[in-house]
Amino acid sequence: MALRFIGIDPETGGGNCPAVWVDEARGEIIVQGWCADGATLQECAVNSPRPEGEAVVRIPARMAAQLRKACDVADGAGLH
């Protein structure tokens, strides 16, 4: 699997931060973020129960540009 790195939290001071990649072969977006707390998990489960193997993560809204870019790449708009 070859992932295309899209970007990290623009306000980070280094590693260990929220980040976004795209698996172009599979058309999937990979997100690294902070683990959601119990209250967030409960609220999310109201609309979408979380099955085994899935996670809820948080990333800052300031990463919207990286997410938009990842979406464009994943749907083929950003492929060269």
N, C-alpha and C positions, 0 to 999 in steps of 0.2 A: 504494500500500500504506500503510495507516495502522496503526502499531503502538501497542499499549497498553503503556505503561511500567509495570512491576510493582515493581521496586525494585533497589537496589544493595547491595553488601556493606555490612552495618550497621556495620562497623568502619573504613570508609573515611574518609579525611580530605578527600576531594574527588573530582575527576574521575579518569578513566583507571582505572576499577576494574571488577571483575566486575559484571555487571548482567543482568537478565532482562526480556524483553518478550513479549507475545503478539500474534500476527497473528490477530485474531478472525475475519476473513473466511475465512482458510485453516485455522483451528484448529491453528496451529503455535506452538511455543514457541521463542523466539530467546534464545540464551545467549551472553554475552560473557565470556570468561575468559582465564586464562593459557594460553599454548601448552604443550601437553604435551611433555615431553622424550622423547628417543629410547627410553629404557627403558620408559616408559609406553606409547608407541606400539607397541613390540614386544609387550608383555604384552597390550594390547587386541587386537592382530591375531590372537592365538591363538584368540579366540572370535569375532571379527568383523573380518575384513580390511577395511581402509579404502579404499574406491574413490575415484577421482578426484572432486574437488569436495566431499569431506567432510573434516572436521577433528575432532580430539580436543582438547577444552579442559578445563581444571581450574577449578573454582570452590570456595570454601570451604564446608565443611559448615554453617557458621553461616548460610548462605543458604537453608537448608531451608525456612523459612517462605515466602520469595519463590518458591521452586520449587513448593511446594504451592499457593500462590495462583495461579501461572501455570497449573498443571494444572487447577485448578477453572475458571478463565476459559476455557481452551482447550476443555474438554469441555462448556462452556455453563452450568455451575453459577454462575459469577460474572457472567453477562451481565445487563444491566439492561433 
